[in-house]
């Protein structure tokens, strides 16, 4: 079963928020502030200029996840991915990602030694967003397309393979989470968030994901959530960054575990730490990465808090954006990175305003 449009998903998510009594409904189709649209469009122009001829993005790191994040920016813009202005770069990005996938294991890795479950998780998420939205008929038969490892593989098949690898990795992990290596025996809430969000998106796109995999991962987040709601990074509960607390709130929300006391505590803690985007910038070591997850988490758990925080974020990004459209506010996560990853993460944090955000509830 293929996924319906991202627009329909956005309506379902906002309606779900209203049903939970989380504040005013942010309706699909509400006017987007001019500053948001201008920042986003300038950022897209930067990404289009920096996309390689093979469809990938390489800047500090390279791989299926890096390319997937940039592609999600294009998908989240609201332009038709099959007939709109970004049709060609989206299809080039997809071919690049599928050519990086190991057809045997399903692993979506990196290039130049940048293999990581981060890459796999974000790439899986991006494929889930594209599945059912991008018409991949002719993806491999278009004029000028050169054969590669992924030649002929449709998006749905690639996503199924990716899910299978993530599930097998989580199954052999003692705590049901994920770390940098698919075979890791330890876990952290940052890598686990990337993989779990990819799995939840795939499940909502109609791909079979075992309940056991999701349940064990959520149990891991419960074990990592401290009494005050702060989520830990690795090892013991609590004491983690705003980024991993945001991830905790988000995965609880998308997995529909809002009844958990850990979700309620984490939400209260996160909202207290999210008074305004312009005030919070720089409070975490990975501001782009933090804002990417904070935007989604707040939108899910407390729309009113998101609206207030988002207004500050827009001011911050408007002042930060370079003339070429790039956004860089320190390290963005995933290690030492360049403009592509940071710009993609900041733009995706703004994409909530369009209601085309890659949110994964039906």
N, C-alpha and C positions, 0 to 999 in steps of 0.2 A: 504494500500500500504506500503510495507516494504521498508526500506532504503537500498540503495546500499552501497558498501563498503566505509570505511572511506577514502581509497586511492582515490576513484573517487571524493569524496567530496572535498578532498584537492586540486585536480586538478581544480575543478570548482571554488574554492575560489581564488586560485592564478590567474586564468584566469580572474576572475571578477576584481581583483586588477589591472591587466594590462589594462583592458578595461577602468577603471576609471583614468588611467594615473598616477598611484601612484608610479611609479618607476619600476625597472627591475623585470621581472618575476622570482620568486624563483621556480624553476621547481621541480616537484615530481621526485624523483630518483637522485637528486643532491647528491654528496658525503657528508656524514655526518662526521664532524670533529672527529678525534679519541677520543679527550678528552670528547666530548659530549657522545659518545657511552659508554665509560668506566664509566663515572659518572652515566649514566642511568642504565647500567647493574648492577653496584654495588648497586645502590638504589633498584632495583628490588629484588636482592638477600636478602636485608634487609627486604623488605616487605614480601617476601615469608616465611622467617623465623619467622616473627611476626604474621602471620595470624593464628587465632584461629582454633581449630578443627571444629567449627561450620561454618567456612567460613568468619567470621567477623574480623574486626580489632578493637582493644580496646586499646587506649593509650591516657589518658587524657580525651577524650570523646569517646563515642561509639554510634553507630546508623547507619541507612541506608545511610546517607550522608557520614560519615567517611569511611565506607566500599566501597561506590560507588566511592569516589575519588581514593582510592587505586586500585580498579578494573580498573578505567580509565587509570591508569598508565600502566597496563598490556595490555589493548586494544590499547593504543597509541604506543606501542613498535613496531608494525608492524608484530609481530608474528601471525600466523593463530590462531584465538581464538577457533577453533573447532578441530584442529589437531596438533597445536603447543605445545610447552613446558608448556604453561600457561593454557591449557584447563581445567585442574582439579581445580586450584585455582579460575579461573573465574567462573566456574559453582557453586563452593561452595559459592563464594561471592554473586552470584545472588540468590541462595536459602536463604541465610541469610537475604538479603534485602527484599525479598518477604515475608519471615516469619515475618518481622517487620511491614509489611503494614497492616493497618486496612482495612479489606475487605469491610466494610460498607462505610466508609468515603473516603477511598483511601489515607489517610495520611501515609506518610513514616516517621516515627519518630525515636527517639533515644532510648537508653537504660539507665537505672539508673538515670532517671530524666533529660535526655539531649534532650527531645523533643524540636524541634525548626523548623521554616520554613527554616532555613539554611539546616538542615538535609533533609527536603523534597525537596528543590530546587536542591541540589547537587545529591541526589538520583535520582530524576527525570531526570536530565542531564545524569547520568550514564546509566540509563535504556534506554534512547533515543539513546545513543551511542551503546549499546548492541543490540538494536532492529534491526532486519534485518541483523545483522552481526553474532551474536551467534545463532547457531541452538539449540533451546530449546526443541526439541523433545527428550523425554527421560530424561529431566531435573529432573523430580520427580520420575522416575521409575528405576533409576540406582541402582545398588547393594549397600546396606548400607545406603541409604538415608532414614532418619527418617521423619515421617509426622510432619507437622507444620501448622501454620495458613495459610501459602501461598501455601500449597500442591495443585498441579494441576494447579495453576494459571500461564499461559504463560506470557512472557515478555510484549507482546502487550497489553494484558488485564490489567496488572499491571500499565503500562504506561498510558493507558486511564483513569484508576481510579485516578492516581496521578494528571493528567491534570485536571480532573473534580474538584478535591479538590482545586487546585491552582486557577482555574477560579472562583469558588464560593467564595473563600477568597478574591480575587481581586475585585470581583463585589460588595461585601459589604463594601469594604474599601473606605472612602470618596475621597481619591486622586488616587485610582486605583493602589496603590502599596502594599507592604507587610512589615510586621514586624515579630517579633519572634513568636507570636501566630497566628494561622489561623484566629482567630476572632478579631484580633487587629483593632482598628480604626485609628491608626497612621501608619506611614511608614518611612523607611529609605532607602537610595540608595544602601546600602550594602546587606541587606537581599533581597531587591527587585531585585538586580542583580542576585543573586543565583536563585531565582524563575523564573525570566524572561528568563534567559538563558536556564533553563530547559524547559520552554514552547516553546521557539524558536527552540530548538533542537527537541522537540517532534513534532512540526509543520513540520519541515523539514524532519522528519522521516515518515511523512504521517498521523500523528494523528491530528484530527480536533481540532483546537484551535480558538475560536472566534476572529475575527478581533478587536472587541470592547475591548477585554482584552488587546491585544497588543497595540492598539492605546491609551488607557487610561494610560498604564504604560509608554509609550514613552512621552506622554504629561506631566506626572509626572517628568520625567528626564529633559524635557525642562524647567519646572518650577524651577528645582533645579540647573540649569546651570547658573553661573554668567556671567557677561559681558566679563570677560577675559577668559572664557572657563572652569574655575575651577568649578567642581561639588560639591555641598554641600552634607552633610551627612543626615541631617534631619532638618525640620523646614523651614529654609530660604535658598535661592540659594547662591552658591559660598562658598569658605572658607574651603572646604573639603580636604581630604587627596588625595595623588596620587592614592591610591587604588580606591576610588569611582570615581575619574575622569577617570581612566582607564576603570572602569565598564561602565561609561557613553559612552565613545567612542566605546566600544565594542558593547553595546546594540544598539546604533544608527547604527553601521555598519551591524550587523547581521539582524536587522529589516529593513535594506535598507533605511535608512533615511539620507543618506549622503548629501542630498540637504539642510538640516536644517542648519541655521546659527550657532546654538548651537553646532552641530557636528563639523563644521569647526573651531569654536573657541576652543572647547575642544581638538581637534586634535593638533592645534598649541600650546596650553598650555602644553599638555602632551609631545609632541616631545621636547619642550624646557626643560623639566624636565627629559629627558631620554638620556643624552649624553653618558653614559657608565655604564654598570651594576656594575662594580667594584666601581664606584664613587657614585652610587645611593644607594647601600646597606646601610641600617641603617637610611636612610632619612625618613622612615615611621615607625610607631609603629608596623606594621605588615608586615615585609619584605617578608616573604614567600607568604602571601596572596596578597600583592601588586605585586610581580613579576609574580605571576600566571596570574593576569589580565593584567598587563602591557605588557607581552609577546604577548598575544592574540590581545590586542588593537593595539599595534604598528604594528604587522604583518598585521592586517586588513587595517590600515590607511596609513602606510608609511613603505614600505618594506626596504628602504635604512636606515631609522632610526632604524628599528628593527635589521638589520644586525650589525650595529655599537654597539647598546646596548647589543645585544646578545653575542657579543664577550667578552664584559666585564663581563657579567653574568657568562659565562663559567669559566672564571678565578676565579671569586669569589667562585663559587660552588666547583671547584676543590680544592681550599685551605680550604674550609669549611668542606668537607665531612670527616666523621669519618671512622675509619678502618672497622667498621661493615657495612658501606654503607649508614648510616643514614645521614640526613642533618638537621641541626638545627641552625637557625639564629635569635633567638628571637621568640616572639609569632607570630603565623602564621594566626591569625584570628579565628573566631568562639570561642573566649574566651581562657581560659587556656588550652593548648593542649600539647601533647607529640610528640614523634618522628614520628608517623604514619602520622598525618595530615601535619606536616611541610615538611616531606620528600616527601609526595605525591604532595603537591603544588609546591615545587621546581622542582620535576621531570616533572610535567606537564608543567611548564614554559619552560623546555628544549624541550618538545615534539614537539614544532613547527619545530625544525630542521629536524624531520623525515617526516614532511608533513602528519602525521597521527593524528595531533592535533584534539581534539574534537571541530572542528569549525562547525557551523551549517547552512551554506549556501549551496544551491545546485548550 
